[in-house]
Amino acid sequence: MPTRPVAIAPAPNKTPIEHGKDDLDPISISPYTCQQCVRRKVKCDKTLPSCSSCGKGEFECVYQAPNPPRPRKRKRNEDVHERLVRYERILQENGLLPIADDKQKHQSTQDSISPARRTGELLSGDGKSRYIGSSLWLNTGPVSMHEISEDEEEDQPVPPVGTTLLTTDPITGALLGGSQTLVHHHPSHKDAMKLWAAHVGNVEPLCKILHIPTTAKMVETVSRKPSMASKADECLLFAIYHFAVFSMSDEDCVLEFRQSRIELMSKYQHAVRQALVNASWLKTTEMPILQAYVLFLISIRTQSDPHLFWMLTGIAVRIAQRMGLHRDGEGLGLPPFDVEMRRRVFWQLLPLDGYAGQVSGTGISISPNSWDTKPPLNINDAQIYPDMTHRPEEQKGASEMIYCLTKSELSNLYTRTGVETNDAGGAIQLKANGQLETLIDEVESTIETKYLRYCDIINPLHVLVLGSVRSAINAVRLRNRISPLMNHTIGDPERKQLCILAQKILDTDCALYSNPQLGRFRWKIKALFLWDALMCILISLAKVGFFSPTELKSTWSKTADVYLNHPEILNAKTAFHVAVGKLTLKAWAANPPGDATSEPDFVTILRSQRRAKATSALEKTENVTPRKESGMSISSFNNSLFGNPDETDFNLASDFSLFPADWLFEDQLISF
């Protein structure tokens, strides 16, 4: 226990007398420095009753013994057996384990490990959770969340003032930088409430990761006093602000916040990243931090490099597994509220991992057989609250969860029944066409019965659900039947059926874009997948005589609407965009509408882009090889690289080499 401070009489005003060798009284020396010199960071001569520094400055000189060093709680090199003995001793001292001889102790310990424990156990406390599935941990006897947290904190030294997190978290420090305060990055309370309203209206109906009543209280409180925010709340706040801006148009951002969308996105994206670093996100077991990270990943998934996004998503998967989200909370004995919130996060992460794995070409990392988490319940947020003790009663019909639940049904089609595992190599592959057709019909019937029949076309969210589900189902059917079209082994009647499916998908896309009530969901509509449908239409447009003159005109008009709604195709940033642009030019060259007096703008832009690329490629080649030696004209070089835009003899199937069947099949589901 620290020594109580003892006040010593202040030094006299006159200059202290120097003590020489001839002094009769011995000098009294304190064993430790006075408190005034410690605060002033000056050297103390430790003389009693007052040191010379305090005497000169006329300060009160007080000596106080320093606190004793903190004893170590346990040895760093404590092995598993020593820990087991320590845990047993603690239990015995508290009357929770009877004292027995060594043999009985060993037997009782083995018997206490139930079969459920051998497969995994969830430790929770202080708003954190940690899943233990390793036999090494489970066989050490009873373990508490407090002891695990204590051990992790003890193993990490506290960084000195002024140093970064690189000391304690090298991965975070190397990737994202050190800890920094974010107090000045918070918006005003008024702007924070606007951003929260935008998130609730534009984002949450399609994600449902948060519990709105609980989160609303946190946003209201912390936005008034940002300095009081915990690290976890700060992560969640900035993720909400960032996603809200992402869901808004540039005009709305300027109108509401007097800043462009790009400026606000940059500001809050930096804040989210820094908040995650401040919270040591790689080591977290806190739900708000994982919620914030998943929201952040969803918002940047179409803006990030595919390989980087795959790695960032992998981190989210590992954190979720560490927290045990891959195991259903009911089986782990968790409270009903925690069970529901964990399910919501996991079922957002599941398709996100599938998307990341496919766009990066690495495949899914959450194996279909590695989790047993059930989908969220069909309930509204008002039916659950943190302290509830009974499972909420599930609704029959359309709840606030309708979009996420229909998405879960489609995701489950792929992850559980739409694929089969190759035992030899552990690879995931599609089932046979006939099996998939049956599964697609079953899933469509289930979604129709459970959700779509209850949709109200006056509700914008329900309109989006209706369009998205039916478009996704048709896209999966199209993908399953499109191989004969690529291989030129299809007749006109079968081609007609494929085009009918493709046109339904394009019609739905155009309808969603043209509906003014769905403007707040535009960020999601842009991500819906339609490449199969567009490719099918373009291939058929290139076949002279397949469409009647009226059908030809109508189909080209739909194609123009697609390009208007999806300007990203003209940016040609991905191989898919390049392939679509190439097929568009070939189809226009082969079979333009009969009454076309001039080519549409999207064709003109695509043609100029290809010519610019051809010219740039030729200039680079000429810098290496003189043109007179190459004997190649600009037009011949253009044709050799990209093909003649005006040619009609081309192999359409080769353009599909960029579209693996399993990639496209899954993307119909995970992009919804």
Salt bridges, closest charged atoms under 4 A:
ASP23 OD2 - HIS19 ND1 3.04
GLU78 OE1 - ARG74 NH1 3.78
GLU78 OE2 - ARG86 NE 3.02
GLU82 OE2 - LYS75 NZ 3.45
GLU93 OE2 - ARG89 NE 3.95
GLU121 OE1 - ARG117 NH1 2.62
GLU147 OE1 - ARG86 NH1 3.58
GLU150 OE2 - LYS73 NZ 2.91
GLU150 OE2 - HIS146 NE2 3.37
ASP151 OD1 - ARG74 NE 3.19
ASP151 OD2 - ARG83 NH2 3.50
GLU152 OE2 - ARG130 NH1 2.62
GLU152 OE2 - ARG322 NH2 2.83
GLU154 OE1 - ARG74 NE 3.94
ASP155 OD1 - ARG76 NH1 3.47
GLU204 OE1 - HIS199 NE2 3.49
GLU220 OE2 - HIS189 NE2 3.73
GLU220 OE2 - ARG224 NE 2.82
GLU234 OE2 - HIS186 NE2 2.90
GLU256 OE1 - LYS194 NZ 3.39
ASP328 OD1 - ARG343 NE 2.83
GLU330 OE1 - ARG343 NH2 3.49
GLU330 OE1 - LYS374 NZ 3.50
GLU330 OE2 - ARG391 NE 3.10
GLU340 OE2 - ARG344 NE 3.60
ASP372 OD2 - ARG327 NH1 3.64
ASP381 OD2 - LYS208 NZ 3.07
ASP381 OD1 - ARG344 NH2 2.96
GLU400 OE1 - LYS208 NZ 3.73
GLU409 OE2 - LYS450 NZ 3.11
GLU437 OE2 - ARG481 NE 2.98
ASP441 OD1 - ARG477 NH2 2.82
GLU444 OE1 - ARG477 NH2 2.56
GLU448 OE1 - ARG470 NH2 3.35
ASP507 OD1 - LYS558 NZ 3.31
ASP509 OD2 - HIS566 NE2 3.15
ASP532 OD1 - ARG479 NH1 3.39
GLU551 OE1 - LYS496 NZ 3.32
GLU568 OE2 - HIS566 ND1 2.82
ASP595 OD2 - LYS553 NZ 3.45
GLU599 OE1 - ARG607 NH2 3.18
GLU622 OE2 - ARG627 NE 3.95
ASP646 OD1 - ARG607 NH1 3.49
ASP655 OD1 - LYS582 NZ 3.83
ASP655 OD2 - LYS586 NZ 4.00
